Structure formats: structure tokens, C-alpha cells
Amino acid sequence: MSKIVDVNKKIEKAVVGGYKAVENTVVGGYKKVEDKFVDTFLKKDGETIEEAKTRIKKEQENLK
């Protein structure tokens, strides 16, 4: 019975590791696209990307 548990744990580690790798790749890619969009279309003069994101978030909260 312990062999089955050991094999299941190895499978679990492989599956979770693969999922995390895919998740990190997708999220990283999204963040690059988001930053480029903010930089190109939403950033005001002298603003950093992070400052623009913060400003936009505050503007959206004020609309609620």
C-alpha cells in the first residue's frame, strides 16, 4: 500500500509542478502585455507604468 501512496505523491508533484509552470508563464505573459498597453495608451507624461496603474485603479474606484 505504501508503494501506491509513494507513486501517487510523485504523480501529484509532477502535475502540480506542471500546472505551476504553465500558470507562471501565462500570468507573466499577461503582465507583459498589460504593461505594454498601459505604457502605450494610458500612461500620462512623466508617469511610470505602476503610477499609471495606481491612478487608473483609483479612477475606477471613484466611479463606483
C-alpha positions as CSV (number, residue, x, y, z in Angstrom):
1,M,0.0,0.0,0.0
2,S,2.8,2.4,0.7
3,K,4.2,2.0,-2.8
4,I,0.8,3.2,-4.2
5,V,1.0,6.2,-1.9
6,D,4.6,7.0,-3.0
7,V,3.6,6.7,-6.6
8,N,0.6,9.0,-6.1
9,K,2.7,11.6,-4.4
10,K,5.2,11.6,-7.3
11,I,2.4,12.0,-9.8
12,E,0.9,14.8,-7.6
13,K,4.3,16.6,-7.6
14,A,4.6,16.3,-11.3
15,V,1.1,17.5,-12.0
16,V,1.3,20.4,-9.6
17,G,4.7,21.4,-10.9
18,G,3.5,21.4,-14.5
19,Y,0.4,23.4,-13.5
20,K,2.6,26.0,-11.7
21,A,4.9,26.3,-14.7
22,V,2.0,26.9,-17.1
23,E,0.4,29.3,-14.6
24,N,3.6,31.3,-14.2
25,T,4.1,31.5,-18.0
26,V,0.6,32.7,-18.7
27,V,0.5,35.2,-15.8
28,G,3.9,36.5,-16.8
29,G,2.9,36.9,-20.4
30,Y,-0.3,38.7,-19.4
31,K,1.6,41.1,-17.2
32,K,4.0,42.0,-20.1
33,V,1.0,42.7,-22.4
34,E,-0.8,44.7,-19.7
35,D,2.3,46.8,-19.0
36,K,2.9,47.5,-22.7
37,F,-0.7,48.5,-23.2
38,V,-0.6,50.9,-20.2
39,D,2.7,52.3,-21.4
40,T,1.4,52.9,-24.9
41,F,-2.2,54.0,-24.4
42,L,-2.9,55.0,-20.7
43,K,0.3,56.5,-19.3
44,K,0.5,60.3,-18.9
45,D,3.6,62.4,-19.4
46,G,6.2,61.7,-16.7
47,E,4.3,58.8,-15.2
48,T,5.7,55.3,-14.6
49,I,3.7,52.3,-15.6
50,E,3.0,51.5,-11.9
51,E,1.9,55.1,-11.2
52,A,-0.5,54.9,-14.2
53,K,-1.9,51.6,-13.0
54,T,-2.5,53.1,-9.5
55,R,-4.1,56.2,-11.0
56,I,-6.4,54.2,-13.2
57,K,-7.4,51.9,-10.3
58,K,-8.3,55.0,-8.2
59,E,-10.3,56.4,-11.1
60,Q,-12.2,53.2,-11.4
61,E,-13.0,53.0,-7.7
62,N,-14.3,56.6,-7.8
63,L,-16.8,55.7,-10.5
64,K,-18.4,53.1,-8.3
